[in-house]
Amino acid sequence: MNATMMKRLTIVTVLWVLNASLQAQSPLAFEIASIKRGTPGAGVRGGCHGIDSGYSPNEAASAPPLGRCVIRDGRLGHLLFIAYRLHSMSFVEGGPDWVKMGEDRFNIEAKVEDPTKATEQQLYQMLQALLTERFSLKFHRETRDLSGFALVVAKKGPKLKPSDGQDVVADWGPSFKPSRGPNTLTARNYSMARLAEALAVFGNPVLDKTGLTGVYDFTLSWDETDGPQLSTALEQQLGLKFESQKVPVSFIVIESAQKPTGN
């Protein structure tokens, strides 16, 4: 092979590598996405269904189809709360009044080309990009230290059964009431990071500091009115406990946003 042919081959190889690199770095996007006006006064509901999403039998009937994000009747604040997996609507600040108040609610339905490949995290990342584009959203993130809890192993050690399943399931039961009881969480193939995230819905941010890296099957039952309270149930049933501490929490601070027009 002469020098000219070698040079051409090298150029072709470099271009192929650059093209492959650009394709790998290109952001994921929905094949089809629709944002329409929702019903004023209705309650927000919905989420994204990836190949690694877990649903209890009670949740499966209302889950979005695989490879889709379906959200009904959400204000923009609700949509950001869902897309960024925030623990509280209070972690969305700024922007025009209609972001978190008023009658401007929206329905979102978006799907990927191949539903058998998109993970839940990828779907939420695509949802974030969609909201940024369609609402002409400009914002920044701020991390603030708030009063919260570290989830740690109690003195007598964990009481957790390692999971031998594959599907992640978290069933809160039919009587789920964040502010009072009784409450039951039946979890399968659940990590301690997921448990900390789940317990954060009860008001304070929770950070996993158990050092437990496996996944577990367990049932946690408590009743803030009649007992045992959550902190007691954690130690008695799972061998875990809360320790008060400052927890870093990410806020979304909206600088500007516009209501979407047509699809």
Buried (B, 14 or more C-beta within 10 A) or exposed (E): EEEEEEEEEEEEEEEEEEEEEEEEEEEEBBEEBEBEEBEEEEEBEBBBBBBEBBBBEEBEEEBBEBBBBBBBBBBBBBBBBBBBEBBBBEBBBBBBEBBBEEEBBBBBBBBBEEBEEBEBEBBBBBBBBBBBEBBEBEBEEEEEEBEBBBBBBBEEEBBBEEBEEEEBBBBBBEEBEEEEBBBBBBBBBBBBBBBBBBBBEBEBBBBBBBEBEEBBBBBBBBBBEEEBEBBEBBBBBBBBBBEEBEBEBBBBEBEEBEBBEEE
